[in-house]
Amino acid sequence: MRFLHTMLRVGDLNRSIDFYTNTMGMKLLRTKDNPEYKYTLAYLGYESNPEQAELELTYNYGVSEYEMGTAYGHIALSSDDIVATCNRIREKGGKITREPGPVKGGTTVIAFVEDPDGYKIELIQENN
């Protein structure tokens, strides 16, 4: 077994692809449009499977927003320089919702970013 991808439903596929590629530095790996069933998929990541898991963005035709349930938490990404990463994200218009600092009750340095649909992304400092 291996981890393949995480799927997020998005209200504007182009806006989300722009955020994950230009702001978060991912690559658009592939897309698949399925007009018969009225959805489009876009796969993004820093590397393709099997090197790394991917992020699958799903756009359902005509749906521009979703309610965030109380069960969803976040996706997590590592960073070797979390302060510089947050500065770069901020400069590109990204929304930092928690500035870099130690996690409550620990020493690991984390920060949080929010994507255009409101999904949370945790950044974790790699070299503590």
C-alpha distance (Angstrom), angle and dihedral (degrees) to the residues before:
residue distance angle dihedral
M1 . . .
R2 3.78 . .
F3 3.80 136.5 .
L4 3.83 110.5 -97.6
H5 3.80 109.6 176.0
T6 3.79 149.6 -36.8
M7 3.81 118.0 -125.1
L8 3.81 125.4 -144.3
R9 3.81 124.7 -177.8
V10 3.80 111.1 -133.6
G11 3.80 133.7 -166.2
D12 3.82 97.9 -146.5
L13 3.79 114.6 27.5
N14 3.81 96.7 -166.7
R15 3.82 91.8 49.6
S16 3.80 90.8 50.0
I17 3.80 94.0 46.0
D18 3.81 88.5 50.4
F19 3.83 91.1 50.7
Y20 3.80 95.9 47.9
T21 3.82 94.6 43.2
N22 3.81 103.6 36.5
T23 3.81 100.8 28.6
M24 3.81 102.5 30.5
G25 3.82 96.8 31.2
M26 3.81 98.4 -124.1
K27 3.80 124.7 143.6
L28 3.79 124.4 -121.5
L29 3.80 99.3 -120.6
R30 3.81 101.3 -178.1
T31 3.80 143.8 -32.2
K32 3.78 133.0 -145.1
D33 3.79 123.5 -165.1
N34 3.80 118.3 -160.1
P35 3.84 107.4 -174.3
E36 3.81 93.4 171.2
Y37 3.81 89.8 64.0
K38 3.82 94.8 29.5
Y39 3.77 102.9 -120.0
T40 3.80 140.6 106.2
L41 3.80 126.7 -153.5
A42 3.79 126.8 -155.1
Y43 3.80 121.7 -172.0
L44 3.80 118.5 -154.6
G45 3.77 135.8 174.8
Y46 3.76 147.5 130.3
E47 3.81 89.1 -99.5
S48 3.80 133.2 5.5
N49 3.77 125.6 -106.9
P50 2.97 129.0 -54.3
E51 3.83 92.5 32.6
Q52 3.82 92.9 52.8
A53 3.78 139.3 -2.7
E54 3.80 115.6 -97.6
L55 3.79 136.3 -135.7
E56 3.81 114.2 -122.2
L57 3.80 115.2 -156.3
T58 3.81 113.7 -162.0
Y59 3.78 121.0 -161.0
N60 3.81 114.4 -169.1
Y61 3.80 109.2 -158.3
G62 3.80 112.2 -102.7
V63 3.83 97.1 9.2
S64 3.80 110.4 115.1
E65 3.81 100.7 172.8
Y66 3.78 143.8 16.0
E67 3.77 133.8 -155.2
M68 3.78 114.2 -111.5
G69 3.77 107.3 -124.3
T70 3.77 121.3 -142.3
A71 3.82 92.1 -116.5
Y72 3.81 98.3 63.6
G73 3.80 114.7 91.3
H74 3.80 116.1 169.2
I75 3.76 147.4 -73.9
A76 3.80 116.4 -107.6
L77 3.80 129.9 -138.9
S78 3.79 128.7 -177.0
S79 3.79 123.4 -127.7
D80 3.79 129.5 -169.8
D81 3.85 90.1 -153.8
I82 3.78 109.8 25.5
V83 3.83 95.3 179.5
A84 3.82 92.5 52.9
T85 3.81 90.0 44.4
C86 3.82 91.5 52.8
N87 3.81 91.0 46.9
R88 3.81 91.0 51.2
I89 3.82 91.9 47.5
R90 3.82 91.0 48.4
E91 3.83 91.8 48.5
K92 3.80 89.2 54.0
G93 3.81 91.3 52.5
G94 3.79 97.7 -96.9
K95 3.79 120.1 149.0
I96 3.82 116.1 -119.5
T97 3.81 107.2 -160.5
R98 3.82 96.6 178.5
E99 3.77 121.7 28.5
P100 3.82 118.4 -135.4
G101 3.78 113.7 -76.3
P102 3.78 142.4 120.7
V103 3.78 118.8 -57.6
K104 3.81 113.5 -108.3
G105 3.78 108.5 -85.7
G106 3.80 94.5 9.6
T107 3.77 147.5 58.9
T108 3.82 102.5 -116.0
V109 3.81 109.2 117.0
I110 3.81 113.6 -129.3
A111 3.79 139.6 167.1
F112 3.80 134.0 -174.7
V113 3.79 131.6 -132.8
E114 3.80 127.2 -172.2
D115 3.80 122.1 -142.4
P116 3.83 123.0 -141.8
D117 3.82 91.7 -90.1
G118 3.81 93.5 50.2
Y119 3.82 97.8 -101.8
K120 3.79 113.6 148.2
I121 3.80 122.1 -125.8
E122 3.80 118.7 -165.9
L123 3.78 117.3 -149.8
I124 3.81 114.4 -155.8
Q125 3.80 122.9 -163.2
E126 3.80 106.8 -121.5
N127 3.79 102.8 -155.9
N128 3.79 107.6 47.5
